[in-house]
Each structure stands twice: as structure tokens, then as C-alpha cells.
Amino acid sequence: MSLDTHTLLNLICGEMKNNYTIITDDTELKKFIKWLPELKENETYYCCLFARSKYCKDIKHIKSDKAQLKRFTSSKGRLFHKIKQLECEIGSYTQRASGNNIDIPQEALAMYITINPRDMFKATSEGAKKLMDLALSGNSGFNPHQEILSEIQKAKGTKYFIDLDFDVRDEFRKKCILKEISSILLPNEYTILDTRGGFHILIHLKNIRESISKIWYKQITSIPECDICGDNMIPIPGTYQGGFTPKIYLI
């Protein structure tokens, strides 16, 4: 009796392992990527896949709330595919605990990006200085690749947005806050990002009217639940965030 190709491959390779899920909504992710500002010649986007302990508190070996699993830079055109490449076999992401490599579970994952681009010229300049200082210090334990990635993360490019985080899960309170924000800002002056822990208000700095340019920040940040983030990373819409899919609302 002959075997079909699928059955034969299964016999040869054994049962296929499941993969991590990073992209949970292709349409939402592509909408977000299209929304991102176009990069200048010297700019890039910086992304990081984290394992977050607060999403799986019963698992003891994830010591940090934002343990870096993978970080990379990308253009707009390559961003979807570079995120897709992170969907490797479950068990590919690990942490050391008690001398052993322990698998990172799916529920711990969260994908983030800096929506303000990073300046590669600044990162190159500062990175060269950092690597030279480390080399001259006699310290042989550093990783040049990781040092440069850290400099890229810190090197701010064009500042398009200010990110204001609201840790609010109650729907009634969320509606009240959004109503208050809409009394201060026009719809084209901000974008709403829903996340697992609440929502973010992404302020479009170039769209802010001159008449409110000196008052809007104080008015919004005086809302009790507002956590001022500024230029921090945000969860990527359309990707996995501890069992939740972030989403942006566009006009």
C-alpha cells in the first residue's frame, strides 16, 4: 500500500510542533503599518518582542516584566514580514532558570514598537563612541550587536507623537475620559489605541492647533488616570499582547 506525500512527511519528520502566534489580525496590523509616518532616509522603526511576567504570574521563571526575547529594526515596507518571522516553534524562546532553559509560554508574549522613528545617524555616532569606550576599558564581556541596538532605541528621530497611557479597564470611566479628551482635542489631533490594560492617546504633534498649543498637555495630563509616557514603545495593533489584540481607531 502506497502512502501519500503528507503522511510520508509526517512519518519522516514526526508530529509538527505548534508555533508561537505573534500576528493575530492581519488587517489590523496592515492598517497600522499604513498609518505609520513615512521614514526619512536616515530613519528606522525599532521593535521588540517581550515576555511579560504580569501576563502569566503563575510562572515563576520570568523574572522581568519586560524580558527582551527579540529586537530588531525595520522599514515600513518590511515590518509585516519581519514580525511574521518571529512566529517560530513554541520553545524557541527561553529563559535561564535554575541552570535550565525554560520555555517562554505563548501567554507571556507582547509585541512593541517605537512609533517615533529612530535616527540611524545618531545611533551610529553614539554607538561608535560606546563601543570604543568599552573596548578601551578592557571589558571583554560586552556584545557589540546588543550595544548598537540599545543606541538605536535611544536615538530619537522625527518626533511625530506624544504617547499618553491610561490604565483604565472600566468602560464607563473610559468613555468619560475620552469625552473629556474630545472636548480638548479635535479628531485629527489624536489617535486612540486600545490595549490589554486600558488605552493610549497618541497625540499628533504637527496637527495641534496653535490656539491650544500651550494648554492641551497640562489639561490632558491632569486627568488622574493619565500616565505620561512621551516617547515610549507601544503595543503593536494586530499582534498578540498577553491574550489581547491591540487596535487603533482611525478617522
Secondary structure per residue as TSV (DSSP state, phi and psi in degrees):
chain	resnum	aa	ss	phi	psi
A	1	M	-	360.0	128.0
A	2	S	-	-85.3	152.1
A	3	L	-	-106.2	141.4
A	4	D	-	-72.4	166.0
A	5	T	H	-60.3	-42.0
A	6	H	H	-61.6	-46.6
A	7	T	H	-64.7	-39.9
A	8	L	H	-63.9	-42.8
A	9	L	H	-63.0	-39.3
A	10	N	H	-63.8	-39.3
A	11	L	H	-66.5	-38.2
A	12	I	H	-72.2	-47.0
A	13	C	H	-91.4	-16.0
A	14	G	-	81.9	177.5
A	15	E	S	-65.1	131.2
A	16	M	-	-71.0	139.7
A	17	K	-	-81.4	151.5
A	18	N	-	-72.2	154.3
A	19	N	B	-105.7	156.3
A	20	Y	-	-63.3	145.9
A	21	T	-	-102.7	120.1
A	22	I	-	-109.0	-49.0
A	23	I	B	-89.1	120.2
A	24	T	S	-108.4	-16.2
A	25	D	-	-149.5	98.4
A	26	D	H	-57.1	-43.8
A	27	T	H	-63.8	-43.3
A	28	E	H	-66.0	-41.8
A	29	L	H	-64.7	-44.0
A	30	K	H	-65.8	-35.7
A	31	K	H	-63.2	-41.7
A	32	F	H	-65.0	-44.7
A	33	I	H	-62.0	-41.8
A	34	K	H	-62.2	-35.3
A	35	W	H	-70.6	-28.7
A	36	L	S	-58.9	145.4
A	37	P	-	-60.4	149.1
A	38	E	-	-69.4	140.9
A	39	L	-	-82.0	145.1
A	40	K	-	-80.5	171.1
A	41	E	T	-57.4	-35.1
A	42	N	T	-98.3	14.6
A	43	E	E	-114.0	160.7
A	44	T	E	-151.2	163.6
A	45	Y	E	-98.7	143.3
A	46	Y	E	-113.4	129.1
A	47	C	E	-128.5	156.1
A	48	C	E	-149.8	134.0
A	49	L	E	-96.0	121.4
A	50	F	E	-109.0	154.9
A	51	A	E	-106.7	120.0
A	52	R	-	-110.2	121.5
A	53	S	G	-65.2	-29.0
A	54	K	G	-70.6	-13.6
A	55	Y	G	-89.5	-10.3
A	56	C	-	-148.8	67.6
A	57	K	T	-66.1	-17.9
A	58	D	T	-80.6	-7.6
A	59	I	-	-99.3	113.8
A	60	K	T	-78.1	-23.4
A	61	H	T	-80.3	-11.3
A	62	I	-	-85.5	98.0
A	63	K	-	-79.2	-34.5
A	64	S	S	-98.6	147.9
A	65	D	T	-73.7	-20.4
A	66	K	T	-135.6	73.2
A	67	A	E	-79.7	122.6
A	68	Q	E	-74.4	124.6
A	69	L	E	-100.6	-40.7
A	70	K	E	-156.3	133.1
A	71	R	E	-134.3	148.9
A	72	F	E	-161.2	167.6
A	73	T	E	-111.3	158.3
A	74	S	E	-159.4	152.5
A	75	S	-	-82.1	171.2
A	76	K	H	-62.9	-42.3
A	77	G	H	-64.8	-28.1
A	78	R	H	-100.4	-5.3
A	79	L	H	-62.1	-47.0
A	80	F	H	-57.5	-47.0
A	81	H	H	-70.0	-34.4
A	82	K	H	-70.2	-33.7
A	83	I	H	-69.1	-41.3
A	84	K	H	-59.1	-34.7
A	85	Q	T	-65.1	-15.5
A	86	L	T	-77.8	-9.4
A	87	E	-	-83.4	65.9
A	88	C	-	-89.9	179.1
A	89	E	B	-61.0	140.8
A	90	I	T	-59.4	130.0
A	91	G	T	106.8	-10.5
A	92	S	S	-71.8	-28.5
A	93	Y	S	-98.3	122.7
A	94	T	E	-136.4	165.6
A	95	Q	E	-134.2	152.1
A	96	R	E	-81.8	131.4
A	97	A	E	-148.3	122.0
A	98	S	T	54.8	38.3
A	99	G	T	81.7	2.4
A	100	N	E	-120.4	155.6
A	101	N	E	-86.9	118.4
A	102	I	E	-107.7	133.2
A	103	D	E	-63.9	139.7
A	104	I	-	-82.2	126.4
A	105	P	-	-78.2	156.3
A	106	Q	G	-53.9	-43.1
A	107	E	G	-66.2	-12.7
A	108	A	G	-85.2	-13.1
A	109	L	E	-75.8	147.6
A	110	A	E	-156.1	133.1
A	111	M	E	-107.1	127.3
A	112	Y	E	-127.1	160.1
A	113	I	E	-146.9	152.8
A	114	T	-	-91.6	113.3
A	115	I	S	-77.2	-19.0
A	116	N	S	-85.3	123.1
A	117	P	-	-58.4	159.3
A	118	R	E	-100.2	145.2
A	119	D	E	-95.8	111.0
A	120	M	H	-70.4	-28.9
A	121	F	H	-65.6	-47.8
A	122	K	H	-59.9	-43.9
A	123	A	H	-63.0	-38.1
A	124	T	H	-64.8	-45.0
A	125	S	H	-63.5	-50.7
A	126	E	H	-70.0	-34.8
A	127	G	H	-65.5	-39.4
A	128	A	H	-62.8	-42.8
A	129	K	H	-62.8	-42.8
A	130	K	H	-64.4	-44.9
A	131	L	H	-65.9	-37.7
A	132	M	H	-65.6	-43.0
A	133	D	H	-60.7	-43.0
A	134	L	H	-65.8	-41.2
A	135	A	H	-65.0	-42.7
A	136	L	H	-72.0	-21.4
A	137	S	T	-75.9	-12.6
A	138	G	T	84.2	3.8
A	139	N	-	-79.2	114.1
A	140	S	-	-99.2	5.5
A	141	G	-	-96.3	8.2
A	142	F	-	-92.4	159.7
A	143	N	-	-112.3	107.4
A	144	P	H	-55.1	-40.0
A	145	H	H	-61.0	-46.5
A	146	Q	H	-69.0	-35.8
A	147	E	H	-62.7	-41.8
A	148	I	H	-68.5	-39.8
A	149	L	H	-61.0	-37.9
A	150	S	H	-64.9	-38.7
A	151	E	H	-68.3	-36.1
A	152	I	H	-63.1	-43.1
A	153	Q	H	-59.1	-37.6
A	154	K	H	-82.3	-19.1
A	155	A	-	-83.0	95.5
A	156	K	B	-71.7	132.7
A	157	G	-	-97.8	-139.2
A	158	T	-	-63.2	129.7
A	159	K	-	-93.6	98.8
A	160	Y	-	-91.6	-30.8
A	161	F	E	-131.4	154.1
A	162	I	E	-116.7	131.2
A	163	D	E	-101.3	122.2
A	164	L	E	-116.4	122.1
A	165	D	E	-101.3	132.1
A	166	F	E	-119.7	112.2
A	167	D	-	-86.4	74.6
A	168	V	-	-131.0	117.9
A	169	R	-	-100.9	-25.3
A	170	D	-	-67.8	122.3
A	171	E	H	-64.7	-37.9
A	172	F	H	-64.6	-45.1
A	173	R	H	-65.7	-38.0
A	174	K	H	-59.8	-44.6
A	175	K	H	-62.9	-37.9
A	176	C	H	-64.7	-43.1
A	177	I	H	-65.6	-45.3
A	178	L	H	-63.2	-34.6
A	179	K	H	-65.6	-41.4
A	180	E	H	-64.4	-41.7
A	181	I	H	-64.5	-40.3
A	182	S	H	-68.4	-17.0
A	183	S	T	-82.3	-12.5
A	184	I	T	-103.4	-44.8
A	185	L	S	-111.7	149.2
A	186	L	-	-81.1	158.0
A	187	P	G	-55.7	-32.9
A	188	N	G	-82.4	1.4
A	189	E	G	-96.9	-4.4
A	190	Y	E	-157.1	159.7
A	191	T	E	-128.1	140.7
A	192	I	E	-96.0	132.2
A	193	L	E	-120.1	114.1
A	194	D	E	-81.9	132.5
A	195	T	E	-130.3	176.6
A	196	R	T	-61.6	-35.7
A	197	G	T	-99.5	1.6
A	198	G	E	155.7	-122.0
A	199	F	E	-157.3	160.5
A	200	H	E	-116.1	146.8
A	201	I	E	-109.6	116.3
A	202	L	E	-99.0	108.2
A	203	I	E	-83.6	124.4
A	204	H	E	-84.8	97.4
A	205	L	G	-60.0	-38.0
A	206	K	G	-71.7	-14.4
A	207	N	G	-98.0	-7.8
A	208	I	-	-65.8	129.0
A	209	R	-	-65.9	144.7
A	210	E	G	-60.2	-32.3
A	211	S	G	-66.0	-21.7
A	212	I	G	-117.3	5.7
A	213	S	T	-58.5	-26.0
A	214	K	T	-102.5	0.1
A	215	I	T	-125.1	-23.2
A	216	W	H	-62.4	-40.6
A	217	Y	H	-62.3	-46.8
A	218	K	H	-65.2	-39.4
A	219	Q	H	-63.9	-44.2
A	220	I	H	-76.5	-41.7
A	221	T	H	-72.2	-10.5
A	222	S	T	-81.9	-9.9
A	223	I	S	-64.8	126.9
A	224	P	T	-52.6	-36.7
A	225	E	T	-84.3	0.9
A	226	C	E	-77.3	125.5
A	227	D	E	-110.5	114.1
A	228	I	E	-74.7	113.7
A	229	C	E	-102.0	-38.7
A	230	G	E	76.6	-96.0
A	231	D	S	-116.6	23.4
A	232	N	-	-74.5	173.0
A	233	M	-	-76.7	151.7
A	234	I	E	-124.4	154.1
A	235	P	E	-61.8	142.4
A	236	I	-	-85.6	121.4
A	237	P	T	-56.0	140.9
A	238	G	T	84.2	2.6
A	239	T	B	-119.5	170.9
A	240	Y	-	-76.6	130.5
A	241	Q	B	-135.2	84.1
A	242	G	T	55.0	42.4
A	243	G	T	91.0	3.4
A	244	F	B	-124.9	151.3
A	245	T	-	-111.2	108.7
A	246	P	-	-59.8	153.3
A	247	K	E	-146.8	140.0
A	248	I	E	-104.7	150.2
A	249	Y	E	-113.4	115.6
A	250	L	-	-106.9	151.0
A	251	I	-	-72.9	360.0
